[in-house]
Amino acid sequence: MADEVEKVTKNVIASGGVLVMLYFDIHANTKEAVQELGTGFVNILIQKQGVVYAMGEIDEPVGGSDGKNWSSSVAVKMLTIDFTTLAAICMTHSPFNIEILRPDEITMPLSQAHDLLGTISATCAEYKKHILTKIATPGELAQLQENLKRRAEMGKKILGRTGDGK
């Protein structure tokens, strides 16, 4: 079995994949809830598009002085099909540490760099939108909507100049 996993790992890395260790922290009100959250979280990661495999290990939960605030860390060894997939997972789930195990150097074609930058941009836009809708006044929200309309109009003009955007 270990030989088969290594064979798959080598093949995926040769095609641009990345083998990493990701470290996350989890918190809940009970020890059992921390363990359940950790298990469910690893299961979510395993099912992400572009993840070839993921194996998680949950540390023994530690209780706070009040006995209610439990926490633990989860170490996840993961193989992704490319760096863009890894970046998207990091943006979505915010590990507190990332260790790239293989390859020794990351290179990517320009199309993958475009995809990565698009993913970063879209994720940041979602976060900004979420934050602004939570803290903005009605007047600020109206201004935001106006800015988005202008941005869309500029995008249409740019696409018109370049044909289909390519």
Secondary structure, DSSP 8 states (H G I E B T S, - for coil): -HHHHHHHHHHHHHTT-EEEEEEEEEEESSHHHHHHHHHHHHHHHHTSTTEEEEEEEE---EE-TTSS-EEEEEEEEEEESSHHHHHHHHHHH--SEEEEEE-SS----HHHHHHHHHHHHHHHHHHHHHHHHHH--HHHHHHHHHHHHHHHHHHHHHHHHHSS--
